[in-house]
Amino acid sequence: MSGTAAVAGPEASGDPINRRMITIFIMLATIIQALDGTIANVALPHMQGSLSASQDQITWVLTSYIVAAAITTPLTGWLCDRFGQKNIFLVSIAGFTVASMACGVSMSLAQIVAARLLQGVFGAALVPLSQAVLLDINPREKHGSAMAVWGMGVMIGPILGPTLGGWLTDSYNWRWVFFINVPIGSLAFYGILKYIRATTAARRMSFDMFGFATLSIAIGALQMLLDRGEQNDWFAARETWIEAIVLTMSFCYFLAHTALRPAGKSFFDYRLLKNSNYVTGLLFIFIVGLVLFATRALTPAMLQALMGYPAKVAGLVTAPSGFGTMLAMLVVGRLVGKVDFRVLLAIGFSVTAFSLWQMSRYTLVLSPSDIVWPGVIQGIGLGLVFVPLSAATFATLTPEMRAEGTAIYSLIRNIGSSIGIALVQTLLVRNTQVAHSSLVEKISGASPAYQDAMVASTYNLATPSGLAVINDEVTRQASMIAYVNDFWLMLIMTLLVIPLLLLIRPPKTSMPVAMDHAAME
């Protein structure tokens, strides 16, 4: 549902200091929500032992959060229209903070899964609302800089999440992964309460229960399918078929229902789809989630599984990519509006492709710098893509459509990320098996390598221990080949995206500046 509250232009926003304070406090809320998507990952083994859960059961700590957030995100626009932007922001951050405390004090698997569900429900609106507020309180010529600030919070959170989570878990215990949200969330609540002015709810539309229910069921089924598909061996399991059928039926019902309802009466305001820049932006943010976020998920797992890096060290060598992202966003935020969006995006995707090419040359013998520098370069490429893409997507969208527009934008990015991660993980498993079989076929006692006495004694095919040692080494080599194949796939997909940039139309400079609708005291 579209629409938020009353309208006031940026010139009515008052003291620029207030604008800075609003930016600081809403970004605190954004960062803790973005962090929670990844910060708990490294703590799962510790939670498993503490809560007496199996490996399959403990994954629900992640799945419950992802599914709840995905289902609730599309509600953001309607909630703002109904209750006002400030009220929803305050309820969201308060609920998220309390749910984080509940996660930290949980004594059983059922308790922490329920608390994570609440975290997802209350946290879903924080990212789209922060984007909408930053667009509202800044004049159009500053939207590039505003999206740079917002992008840093959204992108740095997932990057630093595993590093911070590993440090908190090792230095204290896994409960601090959630307790860390409490003081930050409380500070964000105070700032939002003090600096954002309450506005009258517009109440333009009634709630479309059928539309919301069918879309929620479809999104939930999709997230469950993607999150548990590899674990269930995909369509070899009945669960995956059930999720696929529910997804297809629910989404078809949602499309038919939305198409038959008049504009303004359906849960999804399809007038958004009449804005070509917005639709193109959705396509690209889906691709960004599919390609770039999936790549980020591969490297830490590769370092820990194949090269024996502890979780903390793996986090430290991958964290510098976040600094590359921050640097690029700070620079590109000043260029948006002065340089063609498409040029910035083309440079960003090209830099990303170069980093993926470097990763496609990885072997099992890597120095820390071999990991750090491609990561930094990829971070720069991601920053160059994310800021102009966000600015271009909303450049021609009217202020009253922003709340729903930002919610759908965040939802599509998350879906792309989920699909990308599921894709690379599936290909990783399958390609490892194929490469393992291929390598085993080439091993025999007549191989030239076996003419070396030390090699022959270590990898003795005639003894069980020798067979075990060589099987472990073959598995490592096969896994490395599979990782390299994933990097090649991401490289090819990134290069294929670049010609699609011609679909983006730069906004006309003569276009009148729309009046923004959220103001500060």
C-alpha angles and dihedrals in degrees: 000000000000134000137065133197140302123332130246128155125236089254086065092052093094127208114029087219088066089053089055092048091050090050092051096049099043090048090054087057092046095049096052091049092048091046093054092064090070110009094084095051097084092045095057096096090052091048090049093060095040094049096038092237131150122242090255093049097048092059087071087075086070099032095052092054095047095047095045092049093047093051095046099044096080089056092068097089095049093045092053090047091050104039107015131262098263094049092052091047092052094046091047096052093042092049092045092051094048091046089051090054089049090052091052095052096041114130100187140037092250091054096050093045090051091048091049089052089055090047090055094046095050096036096051095085097046099082098044092042092051090051092048093048093050090051090048099050096045127070116244094259089060096048091100092057091043092053089048090058092044092046092053091056094045096045102035092053097065092040096053095035097089092044094050092041092052093049094048092046095048096041098041120354139285093273090071088065084075101028090062088071094061102073093037093047091048091052091048090050091053093049095048091047092050104039109029114078118228114242133197114265111247097214093194097153142037120236115269101213097179092050093048093046095050093045092047093050091048093049093045092050091048093051092047091049093050096042097047101026099097092042089053094044088248115255093006086080127072091223092063092050091050091050092048093050092047090048094050096045095044094047092047090051089048093051093047093046093048093047093052097047120084118251111280094023100078127077091244114052101222090194083088088070091061089068104087095196091052093049091047089049090054090053092051097044088052089054091046089053091045097050110024102037091046090054090051089056094055104056102060091046091049093051094049099041101041107023102034097241114164113237092253094052092045088054092049095053093046096043095077088071085072090060089053089053093049092048093050093047093051091052100040092046088069092047097053108105092022099061126043111268090228093056092052092046092048091052090047095051091044092052089048091050090052091053091049090050088055090050091049087065094058121131134181089267107072133151120217089255089058087062100037102051099048086047092052091048091049089049090054090050091049091051092049090052102040101053101048090040092055092045093047093048094057099031093100100029116111117240095245090059096050100090093056092035093056091045093054090044091055091044093052091048091052093046090050090050092050093049092046094050092047090049097051093043092051093047089046092057095042096044091047089057093047094047091046092054092047093050094046090056090061096052118098139136089256093063114121090240090064091063086078108089095215093051092047092052095046096045098036107170091198095065130064092230092051091049091049092051094049092045090054091050093047089050091052091050092046091049091051090052089051092051090050090050089054091051090050090051092051090048093053092047091050092052091048090055095060097075089052089067087084087074091070116091115206111232117255112259089218093059110119116249110253118230113256121227111213122070140180129237 
